[in-house]
Structures are given as C-alpha cells and as structure tokens.
Amino acid sequence: MNGVMHITETFAALQARDRAALMPYLTLGFPTPEGSLEVIQATARAGADLIELGVPFSDPLADGPTIQRSTQAALGQGISVSRCLELVACLRQRGVSQPLLLMGYVNPILAYGAEKFVRDAAAAGADGLILPDLPPEEAGDLESACRTNGLALVYLLSPNSSPERIRFVASRSTGFVYLVSLTGVTGARKELPPALPDFIQRVRSATRLPLAVGFGISTPEQAAAVGALADGVIVGSALVDTIAKAGSDPASAAEEFVSGLSRGLHRMGHG
C-alpha cells in the first residue's frame, strides 16, 4: 500500500466511525534525536491517527515562536534532512504504523535533490509531504516524483483564498487538503476564528478530499469543535510547548496531552 492509499484509507475508516482524524505535529530531533522518537511513539500510543513530522529548517516561514525554537534546538544537535529520513525509518522499525507526513520547506529538499528526497522518503516509510512555501504552480517536478513513488503532496489553503484558488489548489492536492484556520503563523490561540465554519464549507463545496484544519488549535475542546466540522484536526504548537516544558519525561507529557485531545474527539461526533 502506497502513501496516498494509506492516508486515504485512514480518513475513510474514521469517517465510517463518524470521527475526525487527530494529527499531532512533532519536530524531528526535538527535544533530542532519540527523545523525538520516544515522543512520537508516545503520541502514536495515545491516539494519533496520522502524524505530521517537522523537518527542521533555519527559516521556517509558516511557524511561530514555539515551533521555531524546537527546530533551532534540533538543528543545534545536528539534525539534517538525511537524519530526519533515518528517524522516519527508525519509527517504522519500532512499530509506528500511522501515516507519517513530512512537513518542511522547499530549500532543504532542493539542496538534497527533489527526486532523490521523494524516493528516499518513500523508502524510509513516509506517506506524504506538506510544504507550506511550495505553490502548486511551481511543483510540477515534485508532483511527478510523488506520483511515481506513491507519496501524497498536500497543499494548504488560507481563509482569504478566492473560490478560484480553492478549486485550483484542491484539484492538485493528494491525500487531503490542509486548511490554515487563520491568517498568520502557527501558535496556540485562546479562541477559534469565528469564520472557520464558513471557510471549511467553502472548501468542502469544491472537493471530495478530506479537509484537515491546523494552526491555533490547542485544547481538547477546540479539537472537538473543529472535529465536528472537518475531517482532521492538526495540533502542533501546544504539543511542542508541552514537550518543551516537560522536564525529564517529555514522552509521558506528550502521551497525556494527545490522549486528552483524542478523548475530546471521541466525545464529539464529526458533522
């Protein structure tokens, strides 16, 4: 089963149970390379349905301070693109079975070699890519490599996307469409944007792909509210912040945090 199929079947199985997918974001190499493996395994045990894995980059344009700090810490410990792929392979060897999506930026991938990166990512066990700074208009070679290797290439839409842009981006995305809940960078917020339901509905009218919402979701209550509207809930900064403050046992802290999010989604059906 290739990556696109793995993602598609995961969403379909959850939709059949009337539940949104929980997709935590974690930075590869943070708090340490081995520690990141333990944290990711903990979130897999705690109820993650898919897992977004951040590939550290020195200029993470879409990320707020929390994730920026985690990527800088990982880079300071020698994390590279090739080391990230080794960590993905190690997760598979340790039994993590959920779809794994690499979230990163284009420059490190181009430096590695785009076709080689896609081929090596698929071989390591990745299922898809999320590249916030890659517009579909410039993605032809990468899309072709992803098709050849069975990887999903997930594009992002923001609330200010026009109807034409929504149709275009949704037509090029594979696996699911990533909806950015607000204009701005990642980071926990106290409240969800009031226009989010309308944004989700506008995109849903343009595609049959699952819709996953990220940016600003930080509590079980927020996760449940988004899960009632969308097909997937992505939580990053609040989880990374929990890990950063956890002291000597970040894996247990991550497991407890993700368990709470998972219980929130179980309590509230998906609309």
C-alpha positions as CSV (number, residue, x, y, z in Angstrom):
1,M,0.0,0.0,0.0
2,N,1.5,3.3,-1.0
3,G,1.4,6.5,1.0
4,V,-1.6,8.1,-0.7
5,M,-3.6,4.9,-0.2
6,H,-2.5,4.7,3.5
7,I,-3.7,8.3,4.1
8,T,-7.0,7.8,2.2
9,E,-7.9,4.6,3.9
10,T,-7.1,6.1,7.3
11,F,-9.5,9.0,6.7
12,A,-12.1,6.7,5.2
13,A,-12.0,4.3,8.2
14,L,-12.5,7.3,10.6
15,Q,-15.3,8.8,8.5
16,A,-17.1,5.5,8.7
17,R,-17.0,5.8,12.5
18,D,-18.1,9.4,12.3
19,R,-14.9,10.7,13.8
20,A,-12.3,13.3,12.7
21,A,-8.7,12.3,12.4
22,L,-6.2,13.5,15.1
23,M,-2.9,14.6,13.6
24,P,-0.3,15.9,16.0
25,Y,2.7,17.8,14.8
26,L,6.1,17.0,16.2
27,T,9.6,18.3,15.3
28,L,12.0,15.6,14.3
29,G,15.1,15.8,16.5
30,F,13.3,17.7,19.4
31,P,14.0,17.6,22.3
32,T,16.8,15.3,21.2
33,P,17.0,12.9,18.3
34,E,16.3,9.9,20.5
35,G,13.8,11.9,22.6
36,S,11.9,12.8,19.5
37,L,11.5,9.1,18.6
38,E,10.2,8.4,22.1
39,V,7.8,11.3,21.9
40,I,6.4,10.3,18.5
41,Q,5.9,6.7,19.7
42,A,4.1,8.1,22.7
43,T,1.7,10.1,20.6
44,A,1.1,7.0,18.4
45,R,0.1,5.1,21.5
46,A,-2.1,8.0,22.8
47,G,-4.5,8.1,19.8
48,A,-2.8,9.9,16.9
49,D,-4.4,8.8,13.7
50,L,-1.8,10.4,11.4
51,I,1.4,12.2,12.5
52,E,3.0,15.3,11.0
53,L,6.7,15.3,11.4
54,G,8.6,18.6,11.1
55,V,11.8,18.7,9.1
56,P,13.9,21.4,10.8
57,F,14.8,24.4,8.7
58,S,16.6,27.6,9.6
59,D,13.9,29.9,8.1
60,P,10.5,28.3,8.9
61,L,8.2,31.0,7.4
62,A,4.9,29.4,8.5
63,D,5.9,28.7,12.0
64,G,5.5,30.7,15.2
65,P,8.0,31.1,18.1
66,T,7.2,27.7,19.7
67,I,8.0,25.6,16.7
68,Q,10.9,27.9,15.7
69,R,12.5,27.2,19.0
70,S,12.1,23.5,18.6
71,T,13.6,23.5,15.1
72,Q,16.5,25.6,16.2
73,A,17.2,23.1,19.1
74,A,17.1,20.2,16.6
75,L,19.4,21.9,14.2
76,G,21.8,22.7,17.0
77,Q,22.0,18.9,17.6
78,G,23.0,18.2,14.1
79,I,19.6,17.3,12.6
80,S,19.7,17.3,8.8
81,V,17.3,16.2,6.1
82,S,19.0,12.8,5.8
83,R,19.0,12.3,9.5
84,C,15.2,13.1,9.5
85,L,14.7,10.3,7.0
86,E,16.7,7.9,9.2
87,L,14.4,8.8,12.1
88,V,11.3,8.0,10.0
89,A,12.8,4.6,9.1
90,C,13.5,4.0,12.8
91,L,9.9,4.9,13.7
92,R,8.7,2.2,11.2
93,Q,11.2,-0.3,12.7
94,R,9.8,0.4,16.1
95,G,6.3,-0.3,15.0
96,V,4.7,3.1,14.4
97,S,2.1,2.3,11.8
98,Q,0.1,5.5,11.4
99,P,0.6,7.6,8.2
100,L,3.6,9.9,8.5
101,L,3.7,13.2,6.7
102,L,6.9,15.2,6.5
103,M,6.3,18.9,6.9
104,G,9.1,21.1,5.7
105,Y,10.3,23.8,3.3
106,V,11.4,23.6,-0.3
107,N,15.0,24.8,0.0
108,P,16.4,21.9,2.0
109,I,14.6,19.5,-0.3
110,L,16.1,21.2,-3.4
111,A,19.5,21.0,-1.8
112,Y,19.1,17.3,-1.1
113,G,17.7,16.7,-4.6
114,A,13.9,16.7,-5.1
115,E,13.5,13.4,-6.8
116,K,16.1,11.7,-4.5
117,F,14.3,13.2,-1.5
118,V,10.9,11.8,-2.5
119,R,12.4,8.4,-3.4
120,D,14.3,8.2,-0.1
121,A,11.3,9.5,2.0
122,A,9.1,6.8,0.5
123,A,11.7,4.1,1.1
124,A,12.1,5.3,4.8
125,G,8.3,4.9,5.3
126,A,6.9,8.4,4.8
127,D,3.4,8.7,3.3
128,G,3.3,12.3,2.2
129,L,4.7,15.8,2.2
130,I,3.4,19.1,3.5
131,L,5.4,22.1,2.1
132,P,3.9,25.5,3.1
133,D,6.2,27.5,0.8
134,L,5.6,25.4,-2.3
135,P,2.9,26.9,-4.7
136,P,1.3,24.3,-7.0
137,E,2.3,26.4,-10.0
138,E,6.0,25.6,-9.3
139,A,5.5,22.0,-8.1
140,G,5.5,20.0,-11.3
141,D,8.7,18.1,-10.8
142,L,7.9,17.3,-7.2
143,E,4.4,16.3,-8.0
144,S,5.7,13.9,-10.7
145,A,8.2,12.4,-8.3
146,C,5.4,12.0,-5.6
147,R,3.1,10.2,-8.1
148,T,5.9,7.9,-9.1
149,N,6.7,7.0,-5.5
150,G,3.1,6.9,-4.2
151,L,3.6,9.9,-1.8
152,A,0.8,12.4,-1.1
153,L,1.6,16.0,-1.7
154,V,-0.7,18.1,0.5
155,Y,-1.3,21.7,-0.3
156,L,-2.5,24.4,2.1
157,L,-5.4,26.9,1.8
158,S,-5.9,30.0,3.9
159,P,-9.2,31.7,4.8
160,N,-8.6,34.5,2.3
161,S,-8.3,32.1,-0.6
162,S,-10.6,33.0,-3.5
163,P,-13.1,30.5,-4.9
164,E,-10.9,30.0,-8.0
165,R,-7.8,29.4,-5.8
166,I,-9.7,26.9,-3.6
167,R,-10.7,24.9,-6.7
168,F,-7.2,25.0,-8.2
169,V,-5.3,24.1,-5.0
170,A,-7.8,21.3,-4.1
171,S,-7.5,19.8,-7.6
172,R,-3.8,19.5,-7.1
173,S,-3.6,18.2,-3.5
174,T,-3.5,14.5,-2.8
175,G,-4.4,12.7,0.4
176,F,-6.2,15.6,2.0
177,V,-6.3,19.4,1.9
178,Y,-4.7,21.3,4.8
179,L,-6.8,24.3,5.9
180,V,-5.0,27.0,7.7
181,S,-7.5,28.2,10.3
182,L,-6.3,31.8,10.3
183,T,-4.0,34.2,8.6
184,G,-0.7,34.2,10.4
185,V,1.8,31.7,11.7
186,T,1.4,28.6,13.8
187,G,0.8,29.0,17.5
188,A,-1.8,28.2,20.2
189,R,-4.8,30.6,20.3
190,K,-7.4,31.1,23.0
191,E,-10.3,31.1,20.6
192,L,-11.1,29.6,17.2
193,P,-11.7,32.0,14.3
194,P,-15.4,32.7,14.0
195,A,-15.2,32.5,10.2
196,L,-13.8,28.9,10.3
197,P,-17.1,27.1,9.7
198,D,-17.7,29.1,6.6
199,F,-14.2,28.6,5.3
200,I,-14.5,24.8,5.8
201,Q,-17.8,24.8,3.9
202,R,-16.4,26.8,1.0
203,V,-13.6,24.3,0.5
204,R,-15.9,21.3,1.0
205,S,-18.1,22.5,-1.8
206,A,-15.0,22.4,-4.1
207,T,-13.5,18.9,-3.4
208,R,-14.3,15.5,-2.1
209,L,-10.9,15.2,-0.4
210,P,-10.8,15.1,3.4
211,L,-10.2,18.5,5.0
212,A,-7.8,18.8,7.9
213,V,-7.6,22.1,9.9
214,G,-4.4,23.3,11.6
215,F,-2.9,26.4,13.2
216,G,-4.2,27.7,16.6
217,I,-5.8,24.5,18.0
218,S,-4.6,23.8,21.5
219,T,-7.2,22.3,23.8
220,P,-9.5,19.2,23.7
221,E,-12.5,21.5,23.5
222,Q,-11.1,23.3,20.4
223,A,-10.1,19.9,18.9
224,A,-13.7,18.7,19.4
225,A,-15.2,21.8,17.9
226,V,-13.0,21.6,14.8
227,G,-13.6,17.8,14.6
228,A,-17.3,18.4,14.4
229,L,-16.7,20.5,11.2
230,A,-13.7,19.0,9.5
231,D,-12.3,15.6,8.7
232,G,-9.0,16.1,10.5
233,V,-7.6,18.2,13.4
234,I,-3.9,19.2,13.4
235,V,-2.3,20.3,16.7
236,G,1.3,21.4,16.8
237,S,2.5,24.4,18.9
238,A,0.6,23.4,22.0
239,L,2.0,19.9,21.9
240,V,5.6,21.1,21.2
241,D,5.2,23.6,24.1
242,T,4.1,20.8,26.4
243,I,7.2,18.8,25.4
244,A,9.5,21.8,25.9
245,K,8.2,22.3,29.4
246,A,8.1,18.6,30.4
247,G,11.5,18.3,32.0
248,S,12.9,14.8,32.3
249,D,9.9,12.9,30.8
250,P,8.7,14.6,27.6
251,A,7.2,11.3,26.2
252,S,4.8,10.9,29.1
253,A,3.8,14.6,28.9
254,A,3.2,14.2,25.1
255,E,1.2,11.0,25.7
256,E,-1.0,12.6,28.3
257,F,-1.6,15.7,26.1
258,V,-2.5,13.7,23.0
259,S,-4.7,11.3,25.0
260,G,-6.8,14.4,26.1
261,L,-7.2,15.6,22.5
262,S,-8.2,12.1,21.4
263,R,-10.8,11.8,24.1
264,G,-12.2,15.2,23.1
265,L,-12.6,13.9,19.5
266,H,-14.2,10.7,20.7
267,R,-16.8,12.6,22.7
268,M,-17.9,14.8,19.9
269,G,-19.0,13.4,16.6
270,H,-18.0,14.7,13.2
271,G,-20.5,16.8,11.4
